[in-house]
């Protein structure tokens, strides 16, 4: 710059003939272009000179930077004056620091006592290079969504700058349960690189699990120098499409004849032990409801009834525990349906008129086996059961291998699907339970509660939203109950059953989709 100034001054002819002595101000350069600088990383620094090319002193006041932003700065204090002698100059520094992807312009006003040019300007311009992270939408309301239904929103990240945008992390902050969740699909985990002018997106789904408001905040972090962290907010309300109210009047004490049909084949040792060890809870459930029960045991090999156990039996829990240990010396081709048919056809010991069968009692048959029924097709026996008890007064249950492929307890103990038993249970509206369950006590207690009719109530609609269930007894809300998904019923805790004649209402919502 100095060399240029000297050359400039040498080119001027300052003859004084016929001309008054005067100042003559010049600025160099009169235009400064900082070019392209990486925002947040680079700073531009340039100089300009105020030159007195005249013959007398030039007085200059403080240059003034005129700009619509603070990207440019002038390295000089305000309210100063400088006297520049003839053929001399004064140099000033100006800097440029871009903040984001942008173009900026400004100018510097230089005032002096030059009579012809009291005000001259130096124009400034510069560009910032940067990635610019734009998130859309920043806020989204899913509205009212039925529980279990889903809705989704696409979050788009766009690079509106001119350098690659690097997304370092995407973090979601939600309260439990997580009903609003991110889905990256085929995208890898961050970091993501987005070139200028391009975008990528991911889904944020909402599947409400309960009634009420859910909120989510997603924080996206990148290398945008001015906004490295951006938040997007999602919220919605879980709702229900339909409410159901089931109403029941508590019945008088149940009267039940219960026939156990226990598999006595060689693979049943472990299962018989589990049944015997936990069947006491089954008896206790009947005692707690006041049910009038009578029980007997046969096997899948023989239909001969042994001891009959009822409310008058001393230590009924011990008695029935011993009865179900039928041994493992029976036939390998189990025929539980046929043996229950034979037993209940015996007019002396079991059937109508026999010592087990009571005309005023509901009949329950419980099949316990780790294999399917090998006798005639299950439908063969429906006419028989329909004839000995009116519909609704005979209910079969089964503790069997899970449909459709059976189940395993461990590497050495398994059970095949209890075909035949499962079919007849479904036909008459009973329930099946897994023979591979780890807690037989819970299963047997639930089974007893369902049989008693005073402690368990089936819901009329399938797949209720269990979190919405409200139970009242004579209009008063009670919490002394549990929902059983397998039987789709609520069961009251021992000793908490409603009294005969009381009204039970079960209110719940069902899934909307």
Rosetta blueprint (number, residue, H / E / L):
1 X L
2 X H
3 X H
4 X H
5 X H
6 X H
7 X H
8 X H
9 X H
10 X H
11 X L
12 X L
13 X L
14 X L
15 X L
16 X L
17 X L
18 X L
19 X L
20 X L
21 X L
22 X L
23 X L
24 X L
25 X E
26 X E
27 X E
28 X E
29 X L
30 X L
31 X E
32 X E
33 X E
34 X E
35 X E
36 X E
37 X E
38 X E
39 X L
40 X L
41 X L
42 X L
43 X L
44 X E
45 X E
46 X E
47 X E
48 X E
49 X E
50 X E
51 X E
52 X E
53 X L
54 X L
55 X L
56 X L
57 X L
58 X E
59 X E
60 X E
61 X E
62 X L
63 X L
64 X E
65 X E
66 X E
67 X E
68 X L
69 X L
70 X L
71 X L
72 X E
73 X E
74 X E
75 X L
76 X L
77 X L
78 X L
79 X L
80 X L
81 X E
82 X E
83 X E
84 X E
85 X L
86 X L
87 X L
88 X E
89 X E
90 X E
91 X E
92 X E
93 X E
94 X E
95 X E
96 X E
97 X L
98 X L
99 X L
100 X L
101 X L
102 X E
103 X E
104 X E
105 X E
106 X E
107 X E
108 X E
109 X E
110 X E
111 X E
112 X E
113 X L
114 X L
115 X L
116 X L
117 X L
118 X L
119 X E
120 X E
121 X E
122 X E
123 X E
124 X E
125 X E
126 X E
127 X E
128 X E
129 X E
130 X L
131 X L
132 X L
133 X E
134 X E
135 X E
136 X E
137 X L
138 X L
139 X E
140 X E
141 X E
142 X E
143 X E
144 X E
145 X E
146 X E
147 X L
148 X L
149 X L
150 X L
151 X E
152 X E
153 X E
154 X E
155 X E
156 X E
157 X E
158 X E
159 X E
160 X L
161 X L
162 X L
163 X L
164 X L
165 X E
166 X E
167 X E
168 X E
169 X E
170 X E
171 X E
172 X E
173 X E
174 X E
175 X L
176 X L
177 X L
178 X L
179 X L
180 X E
181 X E
182 X E
183 X E
184 X L
185 X L
186 X L
187 X L
188 X L
189 X L
190 X L
191 X L
192 X E
193 X E
194 X E
195 X L
196 X L
197 X L
198 X L
199 X E
200 X E
201 X E
202 X E
203 X E
204 X E
205 X E
206 X E
207 X L
208 X L
209 X L
210 X L
211 X L
212 X E
213 X E
214 X E
215 X E
216 X E
217 X E
218 X E
219 X E
220 X E
221 X E
222 X E
223 X L
224 X L
225 X L
226 X L
227 X L
228 X L
229 X E
230 X E
231 X E
232 X E
233 X E
234 X E
235 X E
236 X E
237 X E
238 X E
239 X E
240 X L
241 X L
242 X E
243 X E
244 X E
245 X E
246 X E
247 X E
248 X E
249 X E
250 X L
251 X L
252 X L
253 X L
254 X L
255 X E
256 X E
257 X E
258 X E
259 X E
260 X E
261 X E
262 X E
263 X L
264 X L
265 X L
266 X L
267 X L
268 X L
269 X H
270 X H
271 X H
272 X H
273 X H
274 X H
275 X H
276 X H
277 X H
278 X H
279 X H
280 X H
281 X H
282 X H
283 X H
284 X H
285 X H
286 X H
287 X H
288 X H
289 X H
290 X L
291 X L
292 X E
293 X E
294 X E
295 X E
296 X E
297 X E
298 X E
299 X E
300 X L
301 X L
302 X L
303 X L
304 X L
305 X L
306 X L
307 X L
308 X L
309 X E
310 X E
311 X L
312 X L
313 X L
314 X L
315 X L
316 X H
317 X H
318 X H
319 X H
320 X H
321 X H
322 X H
323 X H
324 X L
325 X L
326 X L
327 X L
328 X L
329 X L
330 X L
331 X L
332 X L
333 X L
334 X L
335 X L
336 X H
337 X H
338 X H
339 X H
340 X H
341 X H
342 X H
343 X H
344 X H
345 X H
346 X L
347 X L
348 X L
349 X L
350 X L
351 X L
352 X L
353 X L
354 X L
355 X L
356 X L
357 X L
358 X L
359 X L
360 X L
361 X L
362 X E
363 X E
364 X E
365 X E
366 X E
367 X E
368 X E
369 X L
370 X L
371 X L
372 X L
373 X L
374 X L
375 X L
376 X L
377 X L
378 X H
379 X H
380 X H
381 X H
382 X H
383 X H
384 X H
385 X H
386 X H
387 X H
388 X H
389 X L
390 X L
391 X L
392 X L
393 X L
394 X E
395 X E
396 X E
397 X E
398 X E
399 X E
400 X E
401 X E
402 X L
403 X L
404 X L
405 X L
406 X L
407 X E
408 X E
409 X E
410 X E
411 X L
412 X L
413 X E
414 X E
415 X E
416 X L
417 X E
418 X L
419 X L
420 X L
421 X H
422 X H
423 X H
424 X H
425 X H
426 X H
427 X H
428 X H
429 X L
430 X L
431 X L
432 X E
433 X E
434 X E
435 X L
436 X L
437 X L
438 X L
439 X L
440 X H
441 X H
442 X H
443 X H
444 X H
445 X H
446 X H
447 X H
448 X H
449 X H
450 X H
451 X H
452 X H
453 X L
454 X L
455 X L
456 X E
457 X E
458 X E
459 X L
460 X L
461 X L
462 X L
463 X L
464 X E
465 X L
466 X H
467 X H
468 X H
469 X L
470 X E
471 X E
472 X E
473 X E
474 X L
475 X L
476 X E
477 X E
478 X E
479 X L
480 X L
481 X E
482 X E
483 X E
484 X E
485 X L
486 X L
487 X L
488 X L
489 X E
490 X E
491 X E
492 X E
493 X L
494 X L
495 X L
496 X L
497 X L
498 X L
499 X L
500 X L
501 X L
502 X L
503 X E
504 X E
505 X E
506 X E
507 X E
508 X E
509 X E
510 X E
511 X L
512 X L
513 X L
